[in-house]
Amino acid sequence: MTAPEIQVVEVPKGERERLLPILGESFEGVYLWHAKRTLRSIDVVRAAVTPEGEDAGLAMLKTLSEGPGYVYYVAVPPGHRRKGVGGRLLDDAIAYFAGRGAQEVYASVPEENEGSNALFSAKGFARVGESEVSGRYGRFRSFIMYREMMVVRGEVLLVRRVAAAPA
């Protein structure tokens, strides 16, 4: 299986329980607990599906109140890693947000998670500091954004600028 064979589809809330095993294989501790909780409540979940119909990964997406997109989680179980699934999910997320007029897409990842950092870096994401976000959106609006993103200690905030799709 290669990434071009993967189809990325939106998963409605009523069908998301099928994705719980992916989270169980991808996260542990508080991240697993939060990922499960987020899966049930977030507006947009996109799943990577193999030609055989197997779920190979997922991305949870949110449009922040200030307009940028936020990639909440990308999860790919070990059996599907290093096959381009995560990259395909990120490409889809960027296109999703660009199609909705977002000019930036944010994500936060644990600083020590080399795999996640490499994946996001390969897709054009770069570290951004709180002062830079405040400079763009103002202190109050950036504070609201950080609360929506739930960036925690030990994570780095990443951003990628995107060209919004023509209206």
TADALIN-V481508 format. One line per field, one symbol per residue. psi: psi as a letter, one per 20 degrees, with the letter a starting at -180 (. if undefined). A space follows every 10 residues. Layout:
# TADALIN-V481508
psi = ???
This chain:
# TADALIN-V481508
psi = prhhipppqp oqhijhhiih hgghihrrch ggghggghhh hqgpppqppr hijppirqpp qppqhihrqp ogqpppqhij qkjjgghggg gggghghhij jqiqpqqpqp hinhgggggh ghjjqqqprh hgghhgiqgg hhggghghhl prpiqqpqqp qqoqqq.
